[in-house]
């Protein structure tokens, strides 16, 4: 009532002023009413922004995944904005977090986790273009069942995260499936990784010695130590991919792992390791190391990887191989010095312990790079590059163009 008396008092004096003064006073009166009304409801722009941030923060509390250092979570299910509840990971363990639309009415969702490195994307138009191709093709072909959620993890710096959030608003607009988006701070992850992988960096990094910043390129090697134990399976994917089939089908490959396998990965489709193992091959002329398929051991390509985190944690053999002394022993045995991070590590231990790996069909990571064909290996290149069967995912490695659909 106090507000109404104030307005009446102001309006009562209108007749003593000229018309332009009337307009000014009317505007002032309306401003007073708006101030009291909206102020009492606390719905101005700043408070609304704060409320959104607080809502996001509330979803990040009470989680047993501090190692993930999650900064932002976005969710979606076509036709609703509801969030809440808990869910099931693909491995059968419970997982909490931002939920998709109408999820709060469901007992549990099955969650499919996929992770991509997303650093320095804000500084590279090329990476932005590759990300566009990857996400639009994933959305185009992606189909999940009712009660399933695709969880997209991005390891990112702050500037790239801000750009990625904007880009994903567009790229995921036509998604017909429920999804969640989680960004992880690359600095925090690197801090956790460095003590685990420091010793192996000098064997598999481009520079000399173990650089702190290189640790993130070994994330997949120690993913089972970084992710919370409830997360049992995750797929790690490069940005320069183009999907030609439903990504859900890739997760079904986990069920084909033989006993003892911890990682699903495709072979390298260039003679990279024929070259890298040159000294070992010279000393062991009958070796299969570096030889092309089907009988050789051409090494692996890490563009598409299925990481069975539960199996990685349970494998005494795999965890023994992470120890610095064993890394150094194998590197010396194979006269190995690489520059491709986790890919080199997996290739080297795969030469000694192929039982740790499930060989994905080449169509799941159809690499397009032909660099080695023009650098001394043209005579044997096709033996490595050939890939029979359907192509499910194109990999435009070394900036190779990806065919149009």
N, C-alpha and C positions, 0 to 999 in steps of 0.2 A: 504494500500500500504506500510505503514511503516513496517508491519510484514513481507511482502514478501521481501523487501530490506534487512531486518535483516537476514532472512533465506538465501538469495543469498550470502550475505557477508560471512556467516559461511561456506556455501557449497563451496565458491570459494577458501577457504584455505585448503580444504580437501587434495589436491594433495601433500601438503608438509608434511603430517603425514603418519605414518604407518597404516597398516590395522586396528589394534585394536583401534588406536586413531580415525580412521574414524567411527567405530561403536559407540564409545562414543559420538562423536560430533553429529552423526545422531540422536542418542537417545535424546541428549540435545535439538536439533532443534525441534524435534517432541514434546518434553515436553513444549517448549516455545509456539508452535502453539496451543497445547491443552489448555494451561493456558489461553491464550488470547481468544480463541474461547469459551471454556466452561465458563470462568469467565464472559465474556460479556453476556452470556445467563443466568447466575445465576442458573444453573441446577445441581450443585454438590450435593453430598449426604446430607450435612448438611442443605443446603438451601431448598432442596426438602422436607426433614423432617419438617422443619419449616413451609413450605407452607401447608403441610397436616394438621399440628396442627392449623394453622391460619384458614384453611377452616372449620375444626371442630368447632373452636371457633366462627366463623361467624354464624354458624347454631344455636349456643347457645345464641346469643344475640337477643335483641328485643323480648324476650319471657316473657309472664306474668306468669312464673312458678318458681320464685326464690325459693319457698319452696321445690321444687323437688331436688335442689342441684345436677343437672345432670353434671357428669364429662365427660362422653363419650357417643357418639351415633354412632351406626353402622347400616347400612341399606343394604337391598338386595332385588332384584327381579331377578329371573333367567334370564340371557341373557343380562343384561345391568348394567351399573354402574351409571346411571343418578340419580340425586337427585334434590329436590326442591319442592316448592309449599306448600300449606296448605291442611289439611284434616279434616275429620269428625270423631268424637268419636262415639262409639256405641250409646251413649245417645243422639246424635243429635247435640252436641255442637262442635264448631270448635276447632281444635287443630293444633298447628304448630310443626315444628321439622324436623329432618332428614327424608327424604322420600326414597322410594324404587325406583327401576328401572322403567323408563318410566312414573313415577308418575307425572312429571312436565307437561305432556301433558293432564292430566286428571283434571277435574274441582274439584273433591273432592273425597277423599277416606274414606271409613268407617273403623274405627280403633277399634280393639279389644285389650283391655289392660289386661295383666296378670303380676302379681308381685310375686317374690320369694325372700326370705331371702338368702343371699349369703355371710355370714360372716365366717371368720376363715376356709374357704374351703382350703386355701393354706396349712394349717397345718394338714389336715385330708384326708388321702387317701380314707377312707370310704365315706366321703361326695363327693369326686371327682368321685368315682365309682357310687354313687347314682345319681349324676348329669348327668353322661354319660347315664345311663339307662333312666332317665326322658327325656332328650332332644332328644335322638335318637328315642325313641318311639313316642314322640310328633311329630317329623318331619316325621316319617314313616306314621303316620295316618292323619297328618294334611292336610286339603284341604280348601282353601278359594276361594271365587268368585272373578272375575275380579273387581278391584276397592276396594278390602278389604286388610287391613294390620294388621298383628298380631304384637302388640307392647309388647316386653318383658322387664319388669322392674326388675332390680336386686339391692337390697339394700346390699351394700358391703363395706368392708374395702379396702384400696389401694392394698395390696398384693393379696387379693383374686380377686379383679377386674382384675389385670394384668394377673393372671392365667385364669380367666374366659374368657377374651377376646381371649386368645390363644385357649382355648378349644372350644369355640363357632365357631371359624373359621372352625374347623373340623366337629362339630356336626350339623351345619346348612348348610353344603356344599350341601346336596341333597334336601334342602327345595324347594318345588314346588310353594310356596306362597311367597308373599311379606312380609317382616318383618322389624322391627326396634328393636334395642337393646339399652337400656338406663341403665346406672349405676348411682345409687344414693349413696351419701356419708353417711354411717351409723352414723358417728359422728354428722353431721349436722342435720340429721333427729331426732336423739336422743335428741339433744338440743331443738328442737321444740316440741317433744312429752312429755318430762319430766314434764313440768308445768301442762299439761293436765291430765296425768295419774299417777302422783306421789302418790296421795291419795289412789288410788286403788291397788297400788303395794303391800302394806303390807298385803292385803287380798288374793292376787292371785300369789305371787312369792314364789320360793322355799326357799329363805333365809328369815331371819327375818328383817323386816323393808323394806323401799323403796330404793333399790339400783339404782343409776343413770343408770347403764348399762342395767338394766332389762327393762327400758322403751321401748326399741325397740320391745320387745315381746308383746307390746300392740298397735302396729302400726295399726292393723285393726280396733281397737276400735275407733281411732280418725282419720282414713284415710280421712274422709270428711273434716277435718280441715287442713290436710297437702297437699293434692293434689289440684291443681288449680280448680276453680269452673267450668271451661269448661269441665273437665273430669267428666263424669256422672256415669260410671260403670267400675268396675275393678274386676278381679278374683285374689284372693290370693291363692297360691299353695305351698305346702311343696316340698322340694327337693327329698324326698324318694318316689316318685310316678312312676308308669309305666302306660302309656296311651295305651288303647286298642281300642280307637275310636277317631274320629276327634274332636279335642279340640274345634272347632267352635261350635259343638253341645252343649257344656256346656254353652256357652253364650246364647243360645236360652232359657235356663231355666229362665233367667231374665223375659221373657215375661209371665211366669206362676206365678209370685209373686201376691198374693192376695192384696187387698187394705190394706195399713198400714204396710206391711212387708218391711223391709229395708235390710235384710241379708238372703241369701240362704245358708244352711248348713246341713250336714248330722248328724244323731244321733251318739252318742258314742256307739261303738260296744263291749265294755267290761263293767263290773260292777264297773267302776271307781267311779261314783257318787253315787252308792248304798253304797259304802264305805265312800266317802267324806262327805255325808250327814247323817252319822250314828246317830249323836246326834239328829238332827231334826227328823229323822225317828223314833227314840226311843220315842221322846216326842209326835209324831203324827203318831201312828201306822196305821192309815187308809190312809195315804198320798200316792199319786201317785209319789211323788218325789223320784227319784232313782230307780223306778220300771222299768221292761223291757217293750219293745213294745209288742203289739201295743197300749195298754191302759195306760202304764206307761210313766214317764218322765225320760228317761235314761241320759239326758244331750246331749251335742254336742261334735263333734270332728272338730277341726279347720284345718285339713289337706287340705281341699278344701272348699273355701268360695267365694260366690258371694256377693260383696258389692255394693249395689245401692247407690252410693255416693249422688246422687240427693235426694233420699228419706231419707237418713240419715240426710242430712242438713235440710230437710223440716220437719222432725218429732220432734215435741215439746216433745213428750214422751221420745224418745230415748235420746235427749240431756239433758233432766232433769235427766235421770238415770246416766249420766256421772258426775253429781255433787258429790263432796266428801261426803256430808251429806247423800245423797240418797244411795250411795254405801255402806257406813257404816251401814245405817239402814237395808238394805237388808241382808248384811253379818251377822248382829246380829240376824235378824229375822230367817234366815235359819241356824244359827250356823255354818256358812260356813268359812272354811279356805282352800284355794286351793294352787296349785303350778304350774299350767299350763298356766298362763298368760291370754291372750285374751279368750282362750277356757273356762276358769273358769268364767270369767265375763259374757260371752254370756250364759253359762249354768245357772248361777244364775239368771240373769234377765229374761231368758226364762221360768224359773219356775213360775215367777210372771206375765210375759207378753209374752205368747207364740205367740201372734198376730204379734209381731215384726219380726218373723222368718218364712221363707218359708222352708219347710222340703224337702231337696233334697233326691232322692232315694238313698238307701245305695250303689247301684252300682256305683255311682259317687265318692265314697270314701270308697272302700272296704278295710277296715282296717284288717290287718293280724296278729296283735299282740295278743298273747294268755297269756300274763304274769299273769293276774288275775285268769286264770283257775287253775294255779298251786300255787296260794297264797291265798287259803281260800275260793274261790268261784266256785269250780268245779261243785257243784251241780246245780247252776243256770247259769253257763257261757253260754251255748248254747242258752239260751233265749235272750241274748244280742247279741251274735256273729252271729246268723243266718242272712243270707241275701239272700232273694229270688230274682229272676230276673237276667238280664244280668249284667255283670261287665264291666263298662266303664273305670274305673281307679282303679288300685291296689295301696294300700298305705302300704308300708313296714315299718310301725311304730315299734318302739322299736327294730330296726335292724332285723326285720323279713324277711326271704327270700321271694322273689317275684317269683311266678311261671313263667316258660318259656311259651312263646306263643305256 
